Amino acid sequence: MRRVMNIAPAPGPRMLLALLPFVLVAFLYVLGSAERRAANPDDKLLPPVGELAETVRRLAAELDRRSGEVVLWVDTAASLRRLFLGLGIATLIGLVFGLAVGLLPVAGATLGPLVAVISMIPPMAILPVLFIVFGLGELSKVVLIVIGVAPFLIRDLALAVTALPREQMIKAQTLGASTWQLAIRVALPQVMPRLIEAVRLSLGPAFLFLIAAEAIASDVGLGYRIFLVRRYLAMDVILPYVAWITLLSYLMDFALARLARKAYPWAYVEERR
Amino acid sequence: MSALSFRDVWVEYGDQIVLERINIEIASGAFVSIVGPSGCGKSTFLRMVLGQERPTRGTILLEGKPIPEEPGADRGVVFQRYSVFPNLTVLGNVLIAFEFAASRYLSRLNGAARRAAIKESESLIAEVGLTPHCDKYPSALSGGMQQRLAIAQAIALKPRVLLLDEPFGALDPGTRAQMHALIKPLWRDCGMTVIMVTHDLKEAFALGTRLVAFDRTRIDPQAPGRFGAIVTYDLDLTRDSAVPVLGFSKPLDARIKASQTQGAAV
């Protein structure tokens, strides 16, 4: 008998095993929904799948009676715009400052402790400050994402830069590289895969900050809609929205993972073996 | 062209003395093997030439001028590991040396300049026998090939001094023999000064024109850091000189002279 740790499923069974828990959850939902409906025809907590589908169709294909817009797409566009802006700016800041802190001892001495302290500020605690300073518009939401994600990216990238073998830094210098050349030709390409990984890990927090900001002060957005319809216990809207957000971030995560492997194949050689 | 001289060099880390009273003149074009037990300061010696470390006392001169305090293109290096850039192909690893030299801001070459640099890189790669692997990433190469690539990269800019820090230490005996057959003609053709740190005595004797051994001759059990390593042997291995087998005549003279000038008690 082989040890359990040595039993690996083939690709086919692996797919089945991956699907199994999803099917199970869906099954449990259908079962619970039917049970509650049987007990109370007006139950709102677990709407049946048909009702969910009907709501999704209404949200995604019909113009809203009040605003004259297709709610789901307008919400999605507004939220993604904020998310991409916030994550993009945070990534840029993370890249520039992370490289500087990791590569230049002077920058590390100056900015390192500051970044360490800033990264400990709970972003949600200063959300009121952001609303006061940047107003209730788009800016405060984007800034919240940046403040929440950038310090982590800076620190992670700085660590990745300092983890590059010292030998390589010396070697590049013996090839005549200046600090700038070393940064863009040796350090930057080698930490890019790590940056992408860090952004992938930041997707969750970024969505958290986005939805929190939208829940508190907004007039459009995925988070706004969820918190709007919560008053009516409209689970038929909330559940599809949650699933939609999950799908969006899963797809982004997947796309980033593919991008990293496509653009930096040398960094994933070990993986393929 | 590229003579090195060490004048009364000491290296101390805190109260631990690593190297003491190092007085060596290395002639231009010499191939110096450095041997000694682990932790005796061989690599420290190399790092000083590299500019990665500074002597606590004394001076190091390259061509009569104090050695620059940071690594530069005049001193190439091959480390035991991590010498090549994993994000570049074999060709890219050699090409980058030319790109650093030619393009200050983008470090990229275009058009004719790029083609010329590629041609030059390819001839270097051919010299170390890696032509069939031009487009591979270092992770796809064996240890020996990676070191050959590191050598091609290090000699691309024709440094005046080439430093080898146990370059073949991690290789199997067969590959090591190949590397020996490779490095000697390269050194002869380029006319550079080579300093090689090695653990392998056979290698040290086979490749070098001169062998320098470091060791700690005095050990105070109460204060292990009190005495550093000194040059214990300094052998001329060129064919036209009588190889001093016991080796002590020369270094002893040097040491007596050194201690006389310092007036230090040995």
Chai-1 contact restraints between the chains, C-beta under 6 A:
chainA,res_idxA,chainB,res_idxB,connection_type,confidence,min_distance_angstrom,max_distance_angstrom,comment,restraint_id
A,P165,B,Y82,contact,1.0,0.0,6.0,A-B,restraint_1
A,E167,B,F79,contact,1.0,0.0,6.0,A-B,restraint_2
A,E167,B,Y82,contact,1.0,0.0,6.0,A-B,restraint_3
A,Q168,B,Y82,contact,1.0,0.0,6.0,A-B,restraint_4
A,I170,B,Q52,contact,1.0,0.0,6.0,A-B,restraint_5
A,I170,B,P71,contact,1.0,0.0,6.0,A-B,restraint_6
A,K171,B,S83,contact,1.0,0.0,6.0,A-B,restraint_7
A,Q173,B,P71,contact,1.0,0.0,6.0,A-B,restraint_8
A,T174,B,P71,contact,1.0,0.0,6.0,A-B,restraint_9
A,T174,B,R75,contact,1.0,0.0,6.0,A-B,restraint_10
A,T174,B,G76,contact,1.0,0.0,6.0,A-B,restraint_11
A,T174,B,V77,contact,1.0,0.0,6.0,A-B,restraint_12
A,L175,B,A97,contact,1.0,0.0,6.0,A-B,restraint_13
A,L175,B,F100,contact,1.0,0.0,6.0,A-B,restraint_14
A,G176,B,A73,contact,1.0,0.0,6.0,A-B,restraint_15
A,G176,B,F100,contact,1.0,0.0,6.0,A-B,restraint_16
A,G176,B,A101,contact,1.0,0.0,6.0,A-B,restraint_17
A,A177,B,F100,contact,1.0,0.0,6.0,A-B,restraint_18
A,Q181,B,F100,contact,1.0,0.0,6.0,A-B,restraint_19
A,Q181,B,S107,contact,1.0,0.0,6.0,A-B,restraint_20
A,R185,B,S107,contact,1.0,0.0,6.0,A-B,restraint_21
A,P189,B,N87,contact,1.0,0.0,6.0,A-B,restraint_22
A,Q190,B,N87,contact,1.0,0.0,6.0,A-B,restraint_23
A,W266,B,P86,contact,1.0,0.0,6.0,A-B,restraint_24
A,W266,B,N87,contact,1.0,0.0,6.0,A-B,restraint_25
A,W266,B,Y137,contact,1.0,0.0,6.0,A-B,restraint_26
A,V269,B,S139,contact,1.0,0.0,6.0,A-B,restraint_27
